[in-house]
Amino acid sequence: MLFSYGSYLEILIGYMIKNNVTWPGIRVILFGADALRPTVRKVIEETFQCPVYGEYVSSEFSVIGFECEAHQGYHLNTDICCVDVIDANDEPVDAGEKGELIISNLFNKATVLLNYRMGDLAVKGGNDCPCGRTLPMINELIGKIDDVVSLPNGHQLTRRSFNMVFLERKDIYQYQIIQESLDTVVMKVVTPRKDIDVFSRELKRDLRLILPPEVAVGIECVDHVKPEKSGKIKMVKRCFD
């Protein structure tokens, strides 16, 4: 079994594919702490011929939720923590709606955290997973609250907003969206493409599907995306208040 941060798996698998490295014997791969893009997950499954599962984990609460074989969200470990998804008015949201995660631990006697704001956004699920488990679920982890791109018109874009650009492109292995100011966005991209000028023009064209004309877009091709001090890689990073 191989377990790692999602972003570290992206780096590892990218290296292995580039250098024709094999790793026989792995039966299952788990990722947690940060996200793993669906396209990279597919590459990993095809490379190792084994399933990939995600876990929602934190140092405060251990394993909060886990994916099952149906891969339709995260079953919540309600025996060790209580999880709520709330809206901007601190009211619980309905299934299928997005909100902020509020968690209380039920096992840590040394540091009791009640109604703790994780700073994470998620889509609330039901308890009708095809696997038959009846634990409550969150359908999707969207990301950190502060990891959004703010537009001049007041709208905000999360990492999920950029999926329509990145998920179907096989020439983008890893990326980071950096908002330097309200009207400037820089995309750091890891790509195998050699025609960088053509690639950059194509990517800027695709980004115009979601970014308005008044937002300047820069493309920076890099060998890898640098992780934060925590060891995680932010897929969306805002550099101003």
C-alpha positions as CSV (number, residue, x, y, z in Angstrom):
1,M,0.0,0.0,0.0
2,L,1.3,3.5,-0.9
3,F,0.0,6.5,1.0
4,S,0.9,10.1,0.3
5,Y,-0.3,13.7,-0.1
6,G,-2.1,14.0,-3.4
7,S,0.3,16.6,-4.7
8,Y,3.3,14.4,-3.8
9,L,1.7,11.5,-5.8
10,E,1.5,13.8,-8.8
11,I,5.2,14.5,-8.6
12,L,6.1,10.9,-8.0
13,I,4.0,9.4,-10.8
14,G,5.2,12.1,-13.2
15,Y,8.8,11.2,-12.4
16,M,8.1,7.5,-12.8
17,I,6.4,7.9,-16.2
18,K,9.1,10.2,-17.5
19,N,11.9,7.8,-16.5
20,N,10.1,4.5,-17.2
21,V,10.2,3.5,-13.6
22,T,8.0,0.6,-12.5
23,W,6.9,-0.4,-8.9
24,P,5.5,-3.9,-8.9
25,G,3.6,-5.2,-5.9
26,I,1.5,-2.1,-5.0
27,R,-2.1,-3.3,-4.4
28,V,-3.8,0.0,-3.4
29,I,-2.9,3.7,-3.3
30,L,-4.3,6.2,-0.8
31,F,-4.0,10.0,-0.9
32,G,-5.0,12.7,1.6
33,A,-4.1,16.1,3.0
34,D,-4.5,17.8,-0.4
35,A,-6.2,17.1,-3.7
36,L,-5.4,14.7,-6.5
37,R,-6.7,15.7,-9.9
38,P,-9.0,13.2,-11.6
39,T,-6.9,13.0,-14.7
40,V,-3.8,12.2,-12.6
41,R,-5.8,9.6,-10.6
42,K,-6.7,7.9,-13.9
43,V,-3.0,7.9,-15.0
44,I,-2.0,6.4,-11.6
45,E,-4.7,3.6,-11.9
46,E,-3.5,2.8,-15.4
47,T,0.2,2.8,-14.5
48,F,-0.1,0.6,-11.4
49,Q,-3.3,-1.3,-12.4
50,C,-4.7,-0.8,-8.9
51,P,-7.4,1.3,-7.3
52,V,-6.8,4.8,-5.8
53,Y,-8.8,6.0,-2.8
54,G,-8.9,9.4,-1.1
55,E,-9.1,10.2,2.6
56,Y,-10.1,13.5,4.2
57,V,-7.6,13.8,7.0
58,S,-6.3,16.5,9.3
59,S,-3.9,16.7,12.3
60,E,-6.7,18.0,14.5
61,F,-9.2,15.1,13.7
62,S,-7.3,12.2,12.2
63,V,-9.3,10.5,9.4
64,I,-12.5,12.6,9.0
65,G,-13.8,10.7,6.0
66,F,-12.9,8.1,3.4
67,E,-13.8,7.1,-0.1
68,C,-15.3,3.7,-0.8
69,E,-15.2,1.6,-3.9
70,A,-18.0,3.6,-5.4
71,H,-15.9,6.8,-5.4
72,Q,-18.9,9.1,-5.0
73,G,-17.6,11.1,-2.1
74,Y,-16.4,10.7,1.4
75,H,-18.1,8.7,4.1
76,L,-17.8,10.5,7.4
77,N,-16.3,8.8,10.5
78,T,-19.1,9.9,12.8
79,D,-17.8,7.7,15.6
80,I,-14.8,10.0,16.1
81,C,-16.1,13.4,14.9
82,C,-19.2,15.3,14.2
83,V,-19.3,17.1,10.9
84,D,-21.6,19.9,9.7
85,V,-21.7,21.9,6.4
86,I,-23.0,25.4,7.0
87,D,-23.8,28.4,4.9
88,A,-22.7,32.1,5.3
89,N,-25.4,32.5,8.0
90,D,-24.1,29.5,10.0
91,E,-27.1,27.5,9.0
92,P,-26.9,23.8,7.9
93,V,-27.1,23.4,4.1
94,D,-29.1,20.7,2.3
95,A,-27.7,17.8,0.4
96,G,-26.1,18.9,-2.8
97,E,-25.3,22.4,-1.5
98,K,-21.9,23.9,-0.9
99,G,-20.8,25.2,2.5
100,E,-18.1,25.5,5.1
101,L,-17.1,22.5,7.1
102,I,-17.6,22.7,10.9
103,I,-16.1,19.8,12.9
104,S,-16.2,18.7,16.6
105,N,-13.9,15.9,17.8
106,L,-15.3,13.2,20.0
107,F,-12.2,11.3,21.0
108,N,-9.3,13.7,21.7
109,K,-9.4,14.3,25.5
110,A,-6.2,16.4,25.4
111,T,-7.4,19.0,23.0
112,V,-11.2,19.2,22.7
113,L,-12.3,21.1,19.6
114,L,-16.0,21.9,19.3
115,N,-17.6,23.5,16.2
116,Y,-14.1,24.0,14.8
117,R,-13.9,25.9,11.5
118,M,-11.5,23.9,9.3
119,G,-11.5,26.6,6.6
120,D,-12.6,24.0,4.0
121,L,-15.5,24.1,1.6
122,A,-17.4,21.0,0.7
123,V,-20.6,19.8,-1.0
124,K,-22.9,18.0,1.5
125,G,-24.0,14.5,0.5
126,G,-26.7,12.1,1.7
127,N,-26.3,8.6,3.1
128,D,-27.4,6.6,0.1
129,C,-24.1,5.4,-1.4
130,P,-24.3,2.4,-3.8
131,C,-21.8,0.6,-1.6
132,G,-24.5,0.1,1.1
133,R,-22.8,2.1,3.8
134,T,-25.2,4.5,5.5
135,L,-22.7,6.9,7.1
136,P,-23.4,10.5,6.2
137,M,-21.3,11.9,3.3
138,I,-19.7,14.9,1.7
139,N,-19.9,14.6,-2.0
140,E,-17.0,16.8,-2.8
141,L,-14.1,18.6,-1.1
142,I,-13.8,21.9,-2.9
143,G,-10.8,23.4,-1.1
144,K,-9.8,26.1,1.3
145,I,-12.1,29.1,1.8
146,D,-9.2,31.5,1.2
147,D,-8.1,29.7,-2.0
148,V,-10.4,31.5,-4.4
149,V,-9.9,33.8,-7.3
150,S,-11.8,37.1,-6.7
151,L,-13.0,38.9,-9.9
152,P,-13.4,42.6,-10.3
153,N,-17.2,42.2,-10.5
154,G,-17.3,40.6,-7.0
155,H,-17.7,37.0,-8.1
156,Q,-15.3,34.3,-6.9
157,L,-13.9,31.2,-8.5
158,T,-12.8,28.1,-6.6
159,R,-10.5,25.4,-7.9
160,R,-13.5,23.5,-9.2
161,S,-14.3,26.5,-11.4
162,F,-11.2,25.8,-13.4
163,N,-12.0,22.1,-13.9
164,M,-13.6,22.7,-17.3
165,V,-10.2,24.0,-18.6
166,F,-7.8,21.5,-16.9
167,L,-9.6,18.1,-16.5
168,E,-9.8,17.2,-20.2
169,R,-6.3,18.4,-21.2
170,K,-3.7,15.6,-21.3
171,D,-0.9,18.1,-21.9
172,I,-1.2,19.6,-18.4
173,Y,0.2,17.4,-15.6
174,Q,0.3,19.8,-12.7
175,Y,-0.8,23.4,-12.3
176,Q,-1.2,26.3,-9.8
177,I,-3.4,29.3,-10.1
178,I,-1.8,32.4,-8.5
179,Q,-3.8,35.6,-8.2
180,E,-1.3,38.4,-7.8
181,S,-3.9,41.2,-7.8
182,L,-7.6,41.7,-8.5
183,D,-6.9,42.0,-12.3
184,T,-3.8,39.7,-12.7
185,V,-3.7,35.9,-12.6
186,V,-0.6,33.8,-13.3
187,M,-0.8,30.1,-14.1
188,K,2.2,27.9,-13.2
189,V,2.0,24.8,-15.4
190,V,3.9,21.5,-15.7
191,T,3.6,20.2,-19.2
192,P,5.4,17.8,-21.5
193,R,4.8,20.1,-24.5
194,K,7.8,21.6,-26.2
195,D,6.0,24.2,-28.3
196,I,5.5,26.5,-25.3
197,D,4.4,29.5,-27.2
198,V,1.6,27.6,-28.9
199,F,0.7,25.9,-25.7
200,S,0.5,29.2,-23.8
201,R,-1.8,30.8,-26.5
202,E,-4.1,27.8,-26.4
203,L,-4.3,27.8,-22.6
204,K,-5.0,31.6,-22.5
205,R,-7.8,31.0,-25.0
206,D,-9.3,28.3,-22.8
207,L,-9.0,30.4,-19.7
208,R,-11.1,33.1,-21.3
209,L,-14.1,30.7,-20.9
210,I,-14.1,31.6,-17.2
211,L,-11.9,34.7,-16.7
212,P,-13.3,38.1,-18.0
213,P,-11.2,40.2,-20.4
214,E,-10.3,42.8,-17.7
215,V,-8.2,40.1,-15.9
216,A,-4.7,39.7,-17.3
217,V,-3.5,36.1,-17.6
218,G,0.2,35.0,-17.6
219,I,1.4,31.5,-18.3
220,E,4.6,30.2,-16.6
221,C,5.8,26.7,-17.5
222,V,7.8,25.2,-14.7
223,D,9.4,21.8,-13.9
224,H,7.4,21.5,-10.7
225,V,5.1,23.5,-8.5
226,K,6.7,24.5,-5.2
227,P,4.9,23.3,-2.1
228,E,4.0,25.5,0.9
229,K,5.8,25.3,4.2
230,S,3.2,22.8,5.3
231,G,4.3,20.5,2.6
232,K,1.1,20.9,0.7
233,I,0.7,22.4,-2.8
234,K,-2.0,25.0,-3.1
235,M,-3.8,24.7,-6.5
236,V,-5.3,28.1,-6.0
237,K,-3.3,30.8,-4.3
238,R,-4.2,34.4,-3.6
239,C,-1.3,36.8,-2.9
240,F,-3.2,39.9,-1.8
241,D,-5.8,40.8,0.8
